[in-house]
Amino acid sequence: MEASDRRPIAARNMAVTQRMAAALVARGASPNGISVAGMLAGLAAGVAFAAVVWLPGMAWLFWLLGALLVQGRLMANLLDGMVAIGRGVASPVGELFNEVPDRVSDTAVLVGLGVAAGSVALGLAAALAAMATAYVRTTARAAGAPSDFGGPMAKQHRMAVVTAMALWCAVIPPSWRGDAWTPWVVLVVILLGSLVTTWLRLSRAAAALRAKA
């Protein structure tokens, strides 16, 4: 992947992140394997969020676990590219491993939240809207427009909102937090924000392609 096609992430320049990447490079870690590990973390996060309904007595633990797994998913998303560059390897299927696990992770996390909110349909709608943001970005790039990772509800924004909500639900007494309405509100915010993001990316891509014509 070209440098211009990489999502701009400030954490990529942090010393601790660079040390982690260097350690993985030294061990010959597979970038694609890291991508798969991130997808598994996303799937596990979705199960953890759904489990707050299945095992309500341990809801705080599942909220906390889900938050940690979401961050683990993001860390894997960050490290896979850094390791690929550090090792100087380029897989012919690297782009697939870069995109497909993200879509699976997003869907799992948001559908899991849908279960927690009592509305799987809302979780699916949010997942489809999130997928639309990536679809427009990759389609526009294939058409010749620059990669657009802008928000207001890009991947890192969606997962930041989810993490903050999960931590809130983990530490706030059940009588305050409302285990169903809190994820419901978050899913509505993600759904609407993703639709806005999709429209903005589409508009910017169209403008860029017209400018090149």
N, C-alpha and C positions, 0 to 999 in steps of 0.2 A: 504494500500500500504506500502511495506517495505521501510525503510529509504533509502536503496540503489536504490530504484526505483523512488525516488523523484528527480525532476530536480534541480540541484544545482543553487540556486539563492541567491546572496548576500543580496538582499533587504529583504529576510526573517529574517535577523538578525538585521535590523534597528529598532531603538526604536519606531518610529512612526508606522511602520508596525505591530510590536508586540502589540502596544496599540490598534490599530484598530482590530486586531484579538481578543484580550482580551475583547474588548467591544462587539464584535459579539458573543463570547462565553458566556459572561454574559447574553446576551439577548436570548440565546438558538437558535441562527441562524442555519439554516440547511445548511450543506456543499453542498448538492446537489442543494439546492435553490440558493446558491451563484454561483454555476457552471452554472445554467440556466440563472442567471442574467448576467453573463459574456458573454454567447452566445447571449443574446438579445442585449448587447452592441456591439458585433461584427456584428450582423445583421444590427443594426442601423448605424454603421460606414460604412458598404458597401453602404447603401442607401444614406448616406451623400456624399460619394465620387461620386456616380452616379449623385447626384443632381447638381454637378458643371456643368454638361452638360445641365441638364433640366432647371436650373435657373442660367445662367451664370452671371447675375448681382449681385448675392449673393455668387459667387464662394468662395471668401475669407472666408466667414462665414462657409460654408460647409467644406472647407479644415480644418479649425480650429476645428469645431465640430467633424469631423472624427478623427483627431489626439487625441482629448480628449477621444473619445469613444474607440479607440484602446487601450489607456492606461487604461481606465476603465476595458476593457476586460482582460488585463494582470493582473490588480490588483485583479480582481475576481479569476483568475486562481491561484494567489498566496495565497489568503486568504482562499479558500475552503479547501485546505489541512491543513493549520494552524488551522482552526476552527475544522476540524475533529479530529486532534490530541489533541487540547485543550479540546474538549468535551469528548474525549475518545470514539467516536462513529465510527463504521465501518458499512456502508451500504452494503448489498449483491449486490446492483447494483452500488456501488460507482465507480467501475472501468469504467463502461459505462458512468457515468456522468463526469468522469475525462477525457475521450477520445473523445466521440462523440461531445460534445459542441465545443471542440477545432477545430475539422474538419469542423463543420458548420461555425464557426467564420472565420477561414482561408479562406474558400471558399467565404463567403459573402464579406469579405474585398477585396480580390484579384479580384473577378468578378466586384465589384463596381469600383475598379481602372481600370479594363478593359473597362468599360463604359466610364470612364473619359478619357481614352487614345484613345478611338475610336476603340477599338478592344476587344470585349468580348471574342473572341477566345484566345487571348493572356492571358487574365485574367483567363480563364478556364485552360489553359495550366500551368500557374504558380500555380494555386490551386491544380492541379493534381500532380505536382512535389512536392509541399509542403506536400500533403497527402502521397506521397511515402516515405518521410523521416520518418513519423510517422509509416507507415505500416512496414517498415523494422525494426524499433526499437521494435515495439510490437511483430512482428513475431520472431525476433531474441531472445527476452526475453522468449517467449513461448518455443523456442527450447532449452533454457538453457544458452544462452549468457547473459552477463551483460547488463542492460539498458544503451543505448548509447544516450546521449543528445547532442553530439558534433555537431559543425558546419561544414562548415562556414556559413550555412544559416538555423540554427535551428529556432524554433518559436520566441524566443526573438530577434534574429537577424533580422528575416523578419519584425517583428513588429517595431523594432527600425528604420529600413530603411524606412518603410511606414510612421511612425510618423515624422521623420526628413523631408521627402519629403512634407508631408501635411503642416507642419509648414512653410517650405520654400514657398510653394505656397500661404499660407495665408498672408504672410507679403511682398512678393516681387511683384512689379507692374506687371500686366498681360503682358505688352509688353516685360518684361524680362524673365518671368518664362516659358511661353509656356505651357498652361494648358493641351495640349494633349501629347506633346513629353516628358514632365517630368515624368508623370506616366508610359508612354510607356517604357522609359529607366529603371525605377525602376522595372517594371514587368519583363523585360528581365534579369536584375541582379538577381532578386529573382528566376526566372525560372532556370537559369544556376547554380546559387549557390545551389539551392535545389537539382538539379541533381547530383552535385558534392558531396553534403552532403549524399545523398542516397547511392552513390557508396562507399564513405568512411565508412559509417556505416555498409554496407553490407560486405565490406572487413574485418573490424575489428571483426564483428560477426563471420564470417567464420573462421578467425584465432583463435578466442577464443574457438569455438566449436571443431576445430581440436586439439587444445592444451588439451582439456578435454578428447578427445577420447583415 
